[in-house]
Amino acid sequence: MALLDDVKIALRVTTDAYNSEISGLIESAKKDLQIAGLTDDVTTSENLDPAVVTAIKTYCKMNFGNPSNYDNLKSSYDEQKAQMSMSSGYTEW
């Protein structure tokens, strides 16, 4: 299943009307993970690591619409990002 489809399921979106917005959020999440030190190949490969996919889904949930649990999602995403940015499996440190 394509990442866009996975994220749409996580967001509970069944229409294609938001595909452009969601695709933009996915790309923003990838860029944010790269800024945190994750290598390009970790964030752009065809078969993304499950932890990367989970972080992208969390980022999208946090930034799609106006979620009532934004603070919890932000905290969760920041923790996921921090864990990956400290791991040699995701970075070149």
LUMLUM-320602 format. One record per residue (C-alpha): residue number from 1; residue in one letter; z, x, y. Coordinates in pm, 1 decimal. Layout:
N
<NUM, 'A', <Z, X, Y>>,
...
END
This chain:
93
<1, 'M', <0.0, 0.0, 0.0>>,
<2, 'A', <-84.6, 128.4, 345.3>>,
<3, 'L', <195.1, 228.1, 580.7>>,
<4, 'L', <96.0, -45.5, 826.2>>,
<5, 'D', <139.8, -306.3, 553.0>>,
<6, 'D', <477.9, -161.1, 452.1>>,
<7, 'V', <601.3, -170.5, 810.6>>,
<8, 'K', <473.6, -525.6, 863.0>>,
<9, 'I', <671.9, -634.7, 557.8>>,
<10, 'A', <982.5, -461.5, 693.5>>,
<11, 'L', <931.7, -639.5, 1026.9>>,
<12, 'R', <868.5, -973.6, 849.9>>,
<13, 'V', <529.6, -998.0, 1022.2>>,
<14, 'T', <258.9, -1186.6, 832.4>>,
<15, 'T', <-15.8, -1197.9, 1092.9>>,
<16, 'D', <-260.1, -928.1, 1198.0>>,
<17, 'A', <-208.8, -1016.7, 1564.7>>,
<18, 'Y', <45.6, -735.8, 1609.9>>,
<19, 'N', <-139.5, -465.3, 1414.5>>,
<20, 'S', <-226.4, -265.3, 1724.4>>,
<21, 'E', <130.5, -271.0, 1856.5>>,
<22, 'I', <278.2, -184.5, 1517.1>>,
<23, 'S', <26.0, 95.6, 1463.4>>,
<24, 'G', <127.1, 238.0, 1800.0>>,
<25, 'L', <493.2, 226.9, 1700.9>>,
<26, 'I', <413.9, 404.1, 1373.1>>,
<27, 'E', <236.0, 682.4, 1562.0>>,
<28, 'S', <524.4, 704.8, 1811.1>>,
<29, 'A', <771.9, 735.4, 1524.6>>,
<30, 'K', <566.8, 1014.5, 1367.5>>,
<31, 'K', <550.9, 1199.2, 1699.7>>,
<32, 'D', <925.7, 1157.0, 1752.0>>,
<33, 'L', <990.6, 1303.4, 1406.2>>,
<34, 'Q', <759.6, 1595.0, 1485.4>>,
<35, 'I', <946.6, 1658.3, 1810.9>>,
<36, 'A', <1267.2, 1667.9, 1603.7>>,
<37, 'G', <1118.0, 1951.8, 1399.3>>,
<38, 'L', <952.7, 1782.0, 1103.8>>,
<39, 'T', <627.8, 1951.8, 1011.7>>,
<40, 'D', <294.6, 1784.6, 1073.2>>,
<41, 'D', <211.4, 1778.3, 702.9>>,
<42, 'V', <536.0, 1588.3, 629.9>>,
<43, 'T', <454.2, 1318.1, 885.9>>,
<44, 'T', <78.6, 1287.4, 838.3>>,
<45, 'S', <13.1, 1319.9, 465.3>>,
<46, 'E', <-140.9, 1030.9, 272.8>>,
<47, 'N', <162.3, 1010.1, 43.3>>,
<48, 'L', <453.6, 1013.7, 284.6>>,
<49, 'D', <797.3, 1100.9, 153.9>>,
<50, 'P', <1013.7, 787.2, 107.0>>,
<51, 'A', <1270.7, 917.0, 357.2>>,
<52, 'V', <998.1, 955.4, 621.2>>,
<53, 'V', <871.2, 603.3, 549.6>>,
<54, 'T', <1223.1, 463.3, 582.3>>,
<55, 'A', <1272.5, 640.8, 915.8>>,
<56, 'I', <939.2, 507.3, 1042.8>>,
<57, 'K', <1032.6, 153.2, 937.8>>,
<58, 'T', <1369.1, 185.0, 1111.3>>,
<59, 'Y', <1203.0, 316.9, 1428.1>>,
<60, 'C', <960.7, 25.1, 1426.2>>,
<61, 'K', <1237.2, -231.2, 1368.6>>,
<62, 'M', <1428.2, -75.0, 1657.0>>,
<63, 'N', <1132.7, -96.0, 1897.8>>,
<64, 'F', <949.7, -411.9, 1791.5>>,
<65, 'G', <1043.9, -711.5, 2002.5>>,
<66, 'N', <1402.6, -730.7, 2120.9>>,
<67, 'P', <1625.0, -690.6, 1813.1>>,
<68, 'S', <1983.4, -806.9, 1845.7>>,
<69, 'N', <2097.4, -512.0, 1633.8>>,
<70, 'Y', <1920.8, -243.9, 1840.6>>,
<71, 'D', <2228.5, -20.7, 1863.2>>,
<72, 'N', <2277.1, -22.0, 1485.1>>,
<73, 'L', <1908.5, 51.2, 1426.0>>,
<74, 'K', <1913.6, 332.0, 1683.5>>,
<75, 'S', <2218.4, 487.9, 1521.7>>,
<76, 'S', <2058.5, 460.2, 1176.6>>,
<77, 'Y', <1729.3, 610.6, 1292.0>>,
<78, 'D', <1902.5, 897.3, 1473.3>>,
<79, 'E', <2102.2, 978.6, 1158.2>>,
<80, 'Q', <1791.3, 969.4, 936.9>>,
<81, 'K', <1604.0, 1192.4, 1180.0>>,
<82, 'A', <1893.8, 1436.7, 1206.9>>,
<83, 'Q', <1928.4, 1463.4, 829.8>>,
<84, 'M', <1559.3, 1539.8, 783.2>>,
<85, 'S', <1547.6, 1781.6, 1076.3>>,
<86, 'M', <1820.6, 1990.0, 910.4>>,
<87, 'S', <1644.0, 2006.0, 574.6>>,
<88, 'S', <1407.9, 2284.9, 478.9>>,
<89, 'G', <1201.1, 2033.6, 282.8>>,
<90, 'Y', <1092.1, 1867.9, 606.8>>,
<91, 'T', <1090.2, 2158.0, 852.1>>,
<92, 'E', <981.5, 2518.9, 877.1>>,
<93, 'W', <1319.2, 2657.4, 980.5>>,
END
